[in-house]
């Protein structure tokens, strides 16, 4: 069985800030974000909800996807999230 890599997007309670990243352990990474490391972007903007993620078999593909999405406008990110999660529910609750 191969390793999995994740591109993910997180948001805050009001969905006013978005954070995207790549990890090889989504559950661990979400816990780290929710612990709010002092001085981090996710702590400053209270980013605690996983609102979108994609799974890849190759880390380069996950990184490529993150760069593609980060380069686009916020509206594109919102449309991507709303395509699978229109209510911006916290998807980490079902991991």
C-alpha positions as CSV (number, residue, x, y, z in Angstrom):
1,X,0.0,0.0,0.0
2,X,1.4,3.4,-1.0
3,X,1.6,6.5,1.1
4,X,-1.0,9.2,0.8
5,X,-0.5,12.9,0.5
6,X,-3.1,15.6,1.0
7,X,-3.8,19.0,-0.3
8,X,-6.1,20.7,2.2
9,X,-7.9,24.0,2.9
10,X,-8.9,25.2,6.3
11,X,-11.0,28.2,7.4
12,X,-12.1,30.0,10.5
13,X,-15.5,30.1,12.2
14,X,-16.7,32.9,9.9
15,X,-15.1,31.5,6.7
16,X,-13.3,34.9,6.3
17,X,-9.8,33.5,6.2
18,X,-8.5,30.5,4.2
19,X,-5.3,28.5,4.7
20,X,-4.0,25.8,2.3
21,X,-1.3,23.3,2.8
22,X,0.1,19.9,2.0
23,X,0.8,17.0,4.4
24,X,1.3,13.3,4.5
25,X,-0.8,12.9,7.7
26,X,-4.0,14.9,7.6
27,X,-5.3,14.0,11.0
28,X,-2.1,15.0,12.7
29,X,-1.8,18.2,10.8
30,X,-5.4,19.3,11.6
31,X,-4.7,18.6,15.3
32,X,-1.6,20.8,15.0
33,X,-3.6,23.6,13.5
34,X,-6.3,23.3,16.2
35,X,-3.6,23.6,18.9
36,X,-2.9,27.1,17.6
37,X,0.9,27.4,17.7
38,X,1.6,31.0,18.9
39,X,2.6,33.4,16.1
40,X,1.3,31.2,13.3
41,X,-1.1,32.3,10.6
42,X,-3.7,29.7,11.7
43,X,-3.5,31.0,15.3
44,X,-3.7,34.6,14.3
45,X,-6.8,34.1,12.2
46,X,-8.3,31.3,14.4
47,X,-8.2,28.8,11.5
48,X,-9.6,25.5,12.9
49,X,-12.0,24.0,10.3
50,X,-11.0,21.6,7.6
51,X,-13.3,22.6,4.7
52,X,-11.7,20.8,1.7
53,X,-9.1,18.2,0.9
54,X,-7.8,16.1,-2.0
55,X,-5.7,12.8,-1.7
56,X,-2.7,12.1,-3.9
57,X,-0.3,9.2,-4.2
58,X,2.7,11.4,-5.1
59,X,3.9,14.3,-3.0
60,X,4.8,16.3,-6.1
61,X,1.3,16.1,-7.3
62,X,-0.1,17.4,-4.0
63,X,2.4,20.3,-4.0
64,X,1.6,21.1,-7.6
65,X,-2.1,21.3,-6.7
66,X,-1.4,23.5,-3.7
67,X,0.6,25.9,-5.9
68,X,-2.1,25.9,-8.6
69,X,-4.8,26.8,-6.0
70,X,-2.8,29.3,-4.1
71,X,-2.0,31.2,-7.3
72,X,-5.7,31.6,-8.1
73,X,-8.1,34.2,-6.8
74,X,-10.0,33.7,-3.6
75,X,-13.3,33.2,-5.5
76,X,-11.8,30.1,-7.2
77,X,-10.9,28.7,-3.7
78,X,-14.4,29.4,-2.5
79,X,-16.0,27.7,-5.5
80,X,-13.7,24.6,-5.0
81,X,-14.8,24.4,-1.4
82,X,-18.5,24.9,-2.1
83,X,-18.4,22.2,-4.9
84,X,-18.2,19.6,-2.1
85,X,-18.9,21.4,1.1
86,X,-21.4,24.3,0.5
87,X,-21.9,24.8,4.2
88,X,-18.2,25.0,5.1
89,X,-18.7,22.2,7.6
90,X,-15.6,20.9,9.5
91,X,-14.7,17.8,7.6
92,X,-12.1,16.8,10.2
93,X,-15.0,15.5,12.4
94,X,-15.4,12.6,10.0
95,X,-11.7,11.6,9.6
